[in-house]
Amino acid sequence: MNKQEENYLDNPFIHFLIGSKWRIVRHSLLILVLANMFFLQNGGIQVKVGLSEQESSTINFYLNILFFIFFTSIIYLNIYVLVPNYLTMNKYAAYLLVLSGIILSFFSLIYLFDRFYVATTFSEGDNLNLSFWDLIGFSFFICLFLAAVSSIKLFQLWIVNNYRIGQLERNSLRSELAHLKSQINPHFLFNTLNNIHVLIRRDTEKASDLLLKLSELLRYQLYDNTQDKVFLSADIRFLKNLLELEKTRRDQFNYSIEIDGNSNEIMLPPFLFIPFVENAIKHNVTTSEIPFVAIRFRVESDELHFECINPVGASNNIKQTVGGIGLTNIKRRLELIYADKHTLQSTNQTNQYIVNLELPL
């Protein structure tokens, strides 16, 4: 989870809106708002009836009970049935049709209340005397209230869905990164074991020393490959062991590792530089000088610069530029980890292949 998402979820209003521990409080507040509308605020909805004040008060009291029950029912029906099954599914016509049916059913309840309670309980012929505009006003009030409730519910669902999508994306990235790292390890192991196999036939003692160095490398891979970040100095030691192993295997091979700046406190994802060094070793071809790999780390304020240079023959230039599985994987890893915040360039200059990588710290 990035910092922006953490700040977003730390918002007390967001927690109150989607937190399960606040569910009872949210529903209690909703009931209180409805009770205030229909019973406390100016006595609720008042309908003028041509009866005495006491009889009118009785009719309005029962009418407000009817409103309270109806609004409570329609709100929860809207929240848990209509919004999830119609609005979120883009079934707007069906939602409006159901809403129209609910409004008509509400008018039917008012008619039944008027016909079978008001007209029969009180003086014959008296009724609520609701005009067409009264009905329009009630309809508008219902639609306005439902629109407010639906907006809150949709906003709540949007927050929850965005959070779940973010979690799925992060889990997917972690899985892909783990898969890419697991692809890097067998590639390195295969190359090294093949070198040892060749060396055993020529020099048993040197092959034994090579196996010891390999065990150190594998130990680092086994225990640090699973961590999100490692110290840059640890990765540099790994590269040094890798190059020492290559130097032991070859009759003629040189390498150099330069470090400009303090690298002891810098932490990065593990094994970001190994594929480039492996590639430099694999395509290290020269006819005029001893094969070499030159590595340089430069720490500058909030950036780390990595440079890897190896000689290449004329026929090998195109081949190395294309790269293999290791380079493809590391490019994908860099995209997943740093997105567009890193810079990776590879060039051929005067029979030398140069890789430049800049990473934010």
C-alpha positions as CSV (number, residue, x, y, z in Angstrom):
1,M,0.0,0.0,0.0
2,N,1.5,3.4,-0.9
3,K,1.5,6.5,1.2
4,Q,-1.4,8.1,-0.6
5,E,-3.6,5.1,0.0
6,E,-2.6,4.9,3.7
7,N,-3.5,8.6,4.2
8,Y,-6.8,8.0,2.3
9,L,-7.8,5.1,4.5
10,D,-6.7,7.0,7.7
11,N,-9.5,9.5,7.0
12,P,-11.9,9.2,10.0
13,F,-14.9,9.9,7.7
14,I,-13.9,7.1,5.4
15,H,-13.5,4.7,8.3
16,F,-16.9,5.7,9.7
17,L,-18.5,5.3,6.2
18,I,-17.1,1.8,5.5
19,G,-15.9,0.4,8.8
20,S,-17.9,-2.6,10.0
21,K,-17.5,-1.6,13.7
22,W,-19.5,1.6,12.9
23,R,-22.4,-0.3,11.2
24,I,-24.7,-0.1,14.2
25,V,-23.9,3.6,14.7
26,R,-24.6,4.4,11.1
27,H,-28.0,2.6,11.1
28,S,-28.9,4.2,14.5
29,L,-28.2,7.7,13.0
30,L,-30.4,7.0,10.0
31,I,-33.3,5.9,12.2
32,L,-32.8,9.0,14.4
33,V,-32.9,11.2,11.3
34,L,-36.1,9.6,10.1
35,A,-37.7,9.8,13.6
36,N,-36.8,13.5,13.8
37,M,-38.4,14.1,10.4
38,F,-41.7,12.4,11.2
39,F,-42.1,12.8,14.9
40,L,-39.9,15.6,16.4
41,Q,-39.5,18.3,13.9
42,N,-42.6,20.5,14.0
43,G,-44.7,17.4,14.7
44,G,-43.7,15.7,11.5
45,I,-45.8,15.9,8.3
46,Q,-49.0,17.8,8.8
47,V,-52.0,17.3,6.5
48,K,-54.9,19.7,6.9
49,V,-58.1,17.8,7.6
50,G,-61.5,19.4,8.1
51,L,-61.9,18.0,11.6
52,S,-61.2,19.2,15.1
53,E,-57.7,19.9,16.2
54,Q,-57.5,16.7,18.3
55,E,-58.9,14.5,15.5
56,S,-56.4,16.1,13.0
57,S,-53.5,15.5,15.4
58,T,-54.5,11.8,15.7
59,I,-54.7,11.4,12.0
60,N,-51.4,13.1,11.4
61,F,-49.7,11.0,14.1
62,Y,-50.8,7.8,12.4
63,L,-49.9,9.2,9.0
64,N,-46.4,10.0,10.2
65,I,-46.1,6.4,11.6
66,L,-47.1,5.3,8.1
67,F,-44.5,7.6,6.5
68,F,-41.8,6.4,9.0
69,I,-42.4,2.7,8.3
70,F,-42.6,3.3,4.5
71,F,-39.5,5.4,4.3
72,T,-37.5,3.0,6.6
73,S,-38.5,0.1,4.4
74,I,-37.8,1.8,1.1
75,I,-34.4,3.1,2.3
76,Y,-33.2,-0.4,3.3
77,L,-34.8,-1.9,0.2
78,N,-32.9,0.7,-1.9
79,I,-29.6,0.2,-0.1
80,Y,-29.5,-3.6,0.0
81,V,-31.5,-4.6,-3.1
82,L,-32.1,-1.8,-5.7
83,V,-28.6,-0.2,-5.7
84,P,-26.5,-3.4,-5.7
85,N,-28.8,-5.2,-8.3
86,Y,-29.8,-2.3,-10.5
87,L,-27.8,0.9,-10.3
88,T,-24.4,-0.8,-10.0
89,M,-25.3,-3.2,-12.8
90,N,-26.2,-0.2,-15.0
91,K,-29.9,-1.3,-15.1
92,Y,-31.2,2.3,-14.9
93,A,-34.5,1.7,-16.7
94,A,-35.4,-1.2,-14.4
95,Y,-34.4,0.8,-11.4
96,L,-36.7,3.7,-12.4
97,L,-39.5,1.3,-13.1
98,V,-39.2,-0.3,-9.7
99,L,-38.9,3.1,-8.1
100,S,-42.1,4.2,-9.9
101,G,-43.9,1.1,-8.6
102,I,-42.8,1.9,-5.0
103,I,-44.1,5.4,-5.3
104,L,-47.4,4.2,-6.6
105,S,-47.6,1.7,-3.8
106,F,-47.0,4.5,-1.3
107,F,-49.9,6.5,-2.8
108,S,-52.0,3.3,-2.6
109,L,-51.2,3.1,1.1
110,I,-52.2,6.7,1.6
111,Y,-55.5,6.0,-0.2
112,L,-56.2,2.9,1.9
113,F,-55.4,4.9,5.0
114,D,-57.8,7.6,4.0
115,R,-60.5,5.3,2.7
116,F,-60.6,2.7,5.5
117,Y,-59.4,4.7,8.5
118,V,-60.0,8.4,8.2
119,A,-63.4,8.1,6.4
120,T,-64.7,5.4,8.6
121,T,-63.3,6.4,12.0
122,F,-64.3,10.1,11.9
123,S,-67.2,12.0,10.4
124,E,-68.6,10.4,7.3
125,G,-67.3,12.0,4.1
126,D,-64.2,13.5,5.7
127,N,-60.9,12.6,4.1
128,L,-57.3,13.9,3.7
129,N,-58.3,16.1,0.8
130,L,-54.9,15.6,-0.9
131,S,-54.5,17.5,-4.2
132,F,-52.6,16.5,-7.3
133,W,-49.8,18.9,-6.2
134,D,-49.6,17.3,-2.8
135,L,-49.0,14.0,-4.5
136,I,-46.3,15.6,-6.7
137,G,-44.7,17.1,-3.7
138,F,-44.6,13.7,-1.9
139,S,-43.2,12.1,-5.0
140,F,-40.5,14.7,-5.3
141,F,-39.7,14.3,-1.6
142,I,-39.4,10.5,-1.9
143,C,-37.1,10.8,-5.0
144,L,-34.9,13.4,-3.4
145,F,-34.5,11.4,-0.3
146,L,-33.7,8.2,-2.2
147,A,-31.2,10.1,-4.4
148,A,-29.3,11.2,-1.3
149,V,-29.3,7.7,0.2
150,S,-28.3,6.1,-3.1
151,S,-25.5,8.6,-3.5
152,I,-24.1,7.7,-0.1
153,K,-24.4,4.0,-0.8
154,L,-22.7,4.3,-4.2
155,F,-19.9,6.3,-2.7
156,Q,-19.5,3.7,0.0
157,L,-19.4,0.9,-2.6
158,W,-16.9,2.9,-4.7
159,I,-14.5,3.3,-1.8
160,V,-14.8,-0.4,-0.9
161,N,-14.4,-1.6,-4.5
162,N,-11.4,0.7,-5.1
163,Y,-9.7,-0.6,-2.0
164,R,-10.3,-4.2,-3.1
165,I,-9.1,-3.5,-6.6
166,G,-5.9,-1.9,-5.1
167,Q,-5.4,-5.0,-3.0
168,L,-5.8,-7.3,-5.9
169,E,-3.4,-5.2,-8.0
170,R,-0.8,-5.3,-5.3
171,N,-1.2,-9.0,-4.8
172,S,-0.9,-9.5,-8.5
173,L,2.3,-7.4,-8.7
174,R,3.8,-9.3,-5.7
175,S,3.0,-12.6,-7.5
176,E,4.5,-11.5,-10.7
177,L,7.6,-10.1,-9.0
178,A,8.1,-13.4,-7.2
179,H,7.7,-15.3,-10.4
180,L,10.2,-13.1,-12.2
181,K,12.7,-13.5,-9.3
182,S,12.3,-17.3,-9.4
183,Q,13.1,-17.2,-13.1
184,I,16.3,-15.4,-12.5
185,N,17.7,-17.9,-10.0
186,P,17.6,-21.1,-12.1
187,H,19.2,-19.2,-15.0
188,F,22.2,-18.3,-12.8
189,L,22.4,-21.7,-11.2
190,F,22.4,-23.5,-14.6
191,N,25.3,-21.4,-15.9
192,T,27.4,-21.8,-12.8
193,L,26.9,-25.6,-12.5
194,N,27.7,-26.0,-16.2
195,N,31.0,-24.1,-15.6
196,I,31.8,-26.3,-12.6
197,H,31.1,-29.4,-14.6
198,V,33.6,-28.3,-17.2
199,L,36.2,-27.3,-14.6
200,I,36.0,-30.6,-12.7
201,R,37.7,-32.4,-15.6
202,R,40.6,-29.9,-15.7
203,D,41.3,-28.9,-12.1
204,T,39.6,-30.6,-9.2
205,E,40.9,-28.3,-6.5
206,K,39.8,-25.2,-8.4
207,A,36.4,-26.8,-8.9
208,S,36.1,-27.4,-5.1
209,D,36.9,-23.8,-4.5
210,L,34.3,-22.8,-7.1
211,L,31.7,-24.9,-5.3
212,L,32.4,-23.1,-2.0
213,K,31.9,-19.8,-3.6
214,L,28.7,-21.0,-5.3
215,S,27.4,-22.2,-1.9
216,E,27.9,-18.6,-0.5
217,L,26.0,-17.2,-3.5
218,L,23.1,-19.6,-3.1
219,R,22.9,-18.9,0.6
220,Y,22.5,-15.2,-0.2
221,Q,19.9,-15.9,-2.8
222,L,17.9,-18.3,-0.5
223,Y,17.8,-15.9,2.5
224,D,17.6,-12.5,0.8
225,N,15.6,-13.2,-2.4
226,T,12.4,-13.4,-0.3
227,Q,13.0,-10.0,1.3
228,D,11.5,-6.8,-0.2
229,K,14.7,-4.9,0.3
230,V,18.3,-5.6,1.1
231,F,21.3,-3.3,1.7
232,L,23.1,-2.2,-1.4
233,S,26.4,-3.2,0.1
234,A,25.1,-6.8,0.4
235,D,24.2,-6.9,-3.3
236,I,27.6,-5.5,-4.1
237,R,29.3,-8.3,-2.1
238,F,27.2,-10.8,-4.1
239,L,28.4,-9.3,-7.4
240,K,32.0,-9.4,-6.2
241,N,31.6,-13.1,-5.3
242,L,30.0,-13.7,-8.6
243,L,32.8,-12.1,-10.5
244,E,35.5,-13.8,-8.3
245,L,33.8,-17.1,-9.2
246,E,34.0,-16.2,-12.9
247,K,37.7,-15.2,-12.5
248,T,38.5,-18.5,-10.9
249,R,36.8,-20.4,-13.7
250,R,38.6,-18.5,-16.5
251,D,42.3,-18.3,-17.2
252,Q,42.2,-14.6,-18.1
253,F,39.5,-12.4,-16.7
254,N,39.5,-9.1,-14.9
255,Y,36.9,-7.0,-13.2
256,S,36.5,-3.8,-11.2
257,I,33.9,-2.5,-8.9
258,E,33.9,1.2,-8.0
259,I,31.7,2.8,-5.4
260,D,31.3,6.6,-5.2
261,G,29.4,7.7,-2.2
262,N,28.1,6.0,0.9
263,S,26.2,2.8,0.0
264,N,26.0,1.3,3.5
265,E,22.6,2.7,4.4
266,I,20.9,2.3,1.0
267,M,18.3,-0.4,0.7
268,L,16.9,-1.6,-2.6
269,P,15.0,-4.6,-3.9
270,P,17.4,-7.6,-4.2
271,F,19.1,-8.8,-7.4
272,L,18.5,-5.7,-9.6
273,F,22.0,-5.6,-11.0
274,I,22.8,-9.3,-11.3
275,P,21.2,-9.9,-14.7
276,F,23.2,-7.1,-16.2
277,V,26.5,-8.5,-14.8
278,E,25.5,-12.0,-15.9
279,N,24.8,-10.6,-19.4
280,A,28.2,-8.9,-19.4
281,I,29.9,-12.1,-18.5
282,K,28.0,-14.2,-21.0
283,H,28.8,-11.8,-23.9
284,N,32.3,-10.8,-22.8
285,V,34.1,-11.3,-26.1
286,T,37.2,-9.5,-27.2
287,T,40.2,-10.4,-29.4
288,S,42.5,-7.5,-28.6
289,E,42.5,-7.5,-24.8
290,I,41.8,-9.5,-21.7
291,P,38.0,-9.9,-21.1
292,F,36.8,-7.7,-18.3
293,V,33.7,-6.3,-16.6
294,A,33.8,-2.8,-15.2
295,I,31.1,-1.9,-12.6
296,R,30.5,1.5,-11.1
297,F,28.0,2.6,-8.4
298,R,27.5,6.3,-7.9
299,V,25.3,7.6,-5.1
300,E,24.0,11.2,-5.6
301,S,21.5,12.6,-3.1
302,D,18.2,10.9,-4.0
303,E,19.5,8.8,-7.0
304,L,21.7,5.8,-7.5
305,H,23.6,5.4,-10.8
306,F,24.7,2.0,-11.9
307,E,27.1,1.4,-14.9
308,C,28.3,-1.9,-16.3
309,I,30.8,-2.1,-19.2
310,N,32.1,-5.2,-21.0
311,P,33.9,-5.6,-24.4
312,V,32.0,-7.2,-27.3
313,G,33.0,-8.3,-30.7
314,A,31.6,-6.9,-33.9
315,S,29.4,-10.0,-34.5
316,N,28.1,-9.9,-30.9
317,N,26.8,-6.4,-30.8
318,I,23.3,-7.1,-32.1
319,K,22.9,-10.3,-30.1
320,Q,23.6,-8.6,-26.8
321,T,21.4,-5.7,-27.5
322,V,18.4,-8.0,-27.9
323,G,19.1,-9.7,-24.5
324,G,17.8,-13.0,-23.1
325,I,15.3,-14.1,-20.5
326,G,17.3,-12.6,-17.6
327,L,17.3,-9.1,-19.2
328,T,13.6,-9.3,-20.1
329,N,12.7,-10.3,-16.6
330,I,14.7,-7.5,-14.9
331,K,13.2,-4.9,-17.3
332,R,9.8,-6.1,-16.2
333,R,10.7,-6.0,-12.6
334,L,12.0,-2.5,-12.9
335,E,8.7,-1.4,-14.5
336,L,6.7,-3.1,-11.7
337,I,8.7,-1.6,-8.9
338,Y,9.6,1.9,-10.2
339,A,7.2,2.4,-13.0
340,D,8.4,5.5,-15.0
341,K,10.7,6.7,-12.1
342,H,13.8,4.8,-13.3
343,T,16.0,5.1,-16.4
344,L,17.6,2.2,-18.2
345,Q,19.8,2.7,-21.2
346,S,22.1,0.3,-23.1
347,T,24.5,1.3,-25.8
348,N,27.3,-0.1,-28.0
349,Q,30.4,2.2,-28.1
350,T,33.7,1.3,-29.7
351,N,33.3,-2.5,-29.2
352,Q,32.0,-1.9,-25.7
353,Y,28.5,-2.7,-24.4
354,I,27.5,-0.2,-21.7
355,V,24.5,-0.4,-19.4
356,N,23.4,2.7,-17.4
357,L,20.6,2.4,-14.8
358,E,19.3,5.2,-12.6
359,L,17.1,4.4,-9.6
360,P,15.4,6.8,-7.2
361,L,16.3,6.4,-3.5
